[in-house]
């Protein structure tokens, strides 16, 4: 077992992979870390207790829809463990402890000692996040961020700061603010009841109320409050300096005394449209609203993404973006058919549907963030329910081919595709293609092949023709 007593540990920062676990190492103190041979992380009893409390607080039996981010389990010879699930992102605790969860991603090059580094994986995750539907990530530019060195949470902070930089360049909005105070000069409207109460013995003073055009409005207070919160979280000096610089821009803006009240006052109209994205970020940090159905607790903020959604979104994005499929109309999350038509029940919602522009040809695709195995006797680890689902898609869409897309892994790196034929009646055939994707090729991080994304998509195109 290897001990990790470095600057990262002192910053209370733990990075693990999905499905790896954290265990209690009684030999450790404070925020020192250790690792076993498989990359699982050992922490002190103090840290383990904080994590255990977090898991138990989010295990609400009456609300089964709550995201189960991490689970408590028991491992023989190790004891109680906390296991990460298939969510990637970061969890920040009030005491400064930061947990980062990265996906387990492999490439077709792994068998040639080309293992993906954490830096590569972070770049990949960020590229996948940018393709999420209906999110503000699409506009973000990560080129200047040294993301391979930053914890994910710090990447998110810098995404927020980049958005804030655009806002500041456009200029912070001011508004007329009503001010009531006791002054030595008469200004605005004299508030007679208050004036008589406060100034009975001070004839030189006036209790007045007047409007002044100030930056101290609800939207700016929310942003400043977010900056103050982020300033207190452990991070690199680069990010800390950026936050400090932006705080100076809000020097004449007060901190929100009631976040809920100020958020309710934030109105996004035509003149305030450029505030919309930054306020969404502020809600995430201040109200602990995540991108999952996880419900934030008072002691932690979680910015997490389900890997199956990231995988599905990026595959669909790559196919839609590529010119290779230009002869097809491409639909994502298609909602045309029900498994039972009368009455309408069990909506079918395939991830990707390709409809040929000129021919009556349909290809249905679905993505699965699951690990296949290299064992034909065990159906390569493909679940029976997935096979039934693809059969239903094929029959309802009258398709000749259906495609299940999985990520490659270290067990099955030598295969690009697996083909099956469903038993059918008459001359109608339905073929199932299992296609394995190397995400590093798809995103283009692995430069071992020229234009690797197009090569990969071209392979997929040839399979469906």
Secondary structure by P-SEA (a helix, b strand, c coil): cccccccccccbbbbbcccccccccccccccbbbbcccbbbbbcaaaaaaaaaaaaaacccccccccccccccccccccbbbbbccccccccccccbbbbbbcccccccccccccccaaaaaaaaaaaaaaccccccccccccccccccccaaaaaaaaaaaaaaaaaaabbbbcbbbbbccccccccccaaaaaaaccccccccccccccccccccaaaaaaaaaaaaaaaccccaaaaaaaaaaaaaaccccccccaaaaaaacccccccccaaaaaaaaaaaaacccccccccccccccccccaaaaaaaaaaaaaaaccccccccccccccccccccccccbbbbbcbbbbbccccbbbbbbbbcccccccccccccccaaaaaaaaaaaaaacccbbbbbbbbccccccccbbbbbccccccbbbbbbbbbbcccccccccccccaaaaaaaaaaaaaac
